[in-house]
Amino acid sequence: MQPFHPIPVSVLTGFLGSGKTTLLNRILKDPELRDTAVIINEFGDVGIDHLLVEQSSDGVIELSDGCLCCTVRGELVDTLADLIDRLQTGRIKSLSRVVIETTGLADPAPVLHAIMAHPVLMQNFRLDGVITAVDAVNGESTLDHHEEAVKQVAVADRIVLTKTDLVDPASREFALFTARLMQLNPGAPQISSHDEDAIAAKLFDCGLYDPSTKTADVARWLRDEAYHHRHDHVHDVNRHDARIQAFTLTHDAPIDPQALEMFIDLLRSSQGEQLLRMKGIVAVADRPEQPLVIHGVQSVFHPQVRLPAWPDDDRRTRLVLITRDLDESYVSRLFHAFTGVPQVDTPDRQALEGNPLAIPGYKS
């Protein structure tokens, strides 16, 4: 049997009516997505009748292009484990990628948790990224009225603007809408679903560490320059957007690995619900020439992976966070408390060094 490398998993999400079905149809036709398994909730939700060949077994349908399509039977974990069993027993010849389509009302976090936290799945799968479809016609109203839609945008690695052929791209309304998306998630590229170029190449391989190649496109994955240079836009305070923000923590010197662990443990245990997403690359003191890749969703963090070398000349620690109802200054103070650079006034320094929970803004 040939060497097995973790299979990349992409999560396709987006609110009701955002165009996930049309987008899924289009990417399934791309030759780059051969040997892909698509996991959906109900076959009836996805218009792929023209691609169906036969139902090879309970819950699994083979498509004419060689891909597979299966429903979530019980738990997502069971469905993914069944795919691995089929691959290992030869019932599936090859499997190069998995795409999971969530329901329109779904919070994508539980899906990410399943991939990142289950001990068996972690051995066989790696999270490639979150793709969020956003309706260019009704997206503004959807964001105003549905917090789930806001979270779907906030955690995305790629934002796909659908129905752009029905709007005026030069209009002020569209400019404000795309600016709002950028404010919610400055690091995610906004891609039109009507781009003539092969769209699959823009949606997948988001840059996270790939064990099969031992490389990581950190610049593309973190896009920390977008977080540093984002433009602040004033929005209605009654909108959900006001509760979500994105920011970057940086540190020049290598960090003690125990201090890093304590910082992450305290942040996820005390603020897990507010920590929508966190990803980064960290220089650690024990082996500063081999940085760690950090990736978390709420209180669940993927096991840290050590790169064989820095992928570029920037050797700073860079942590990108997307949070909800969590003060950036609190996170920054906590981080610098553990890394030895407290960012507080002198009267608070002694209390901070003795008890990081004394940081102003801490919520138990």
Buried (B, 14 or more C-beta within 10 A) or exposed (E): EEEEEBBBBBBBBBBBBBBBBBBBBBBBEBEBBEBBBBBBBEBEBBEBEEBEEEEBEEBBBBBEBEBBBBBBEEEBBEBBBBBBEBBEEEEBEEBBBBBBBBBBEBBBBEBBBBBBBBEEBBEBBBBBBBBBBBBBBBBBEBBBEBBBBBBBBBBBBBBBBBBBEEBEEEEEEBEEBBBBBBBBBBBBBBBBBBEEEEBBEBBBBBBBBBEEEEBBBBBBBBBBEBBEEBEEEEBEEEBBBEBBBBBBBBBEEBBBBEBBEBBBEBBBEBBBEBBBBBBBBBBBEEEBEEBBBBBBBBBBBBEBBEBEEBBEEEBEBBBBBBBBEBBBEBBBBBBBBBBEEBBBEEEBEEBBEEEBEBBEEBEE
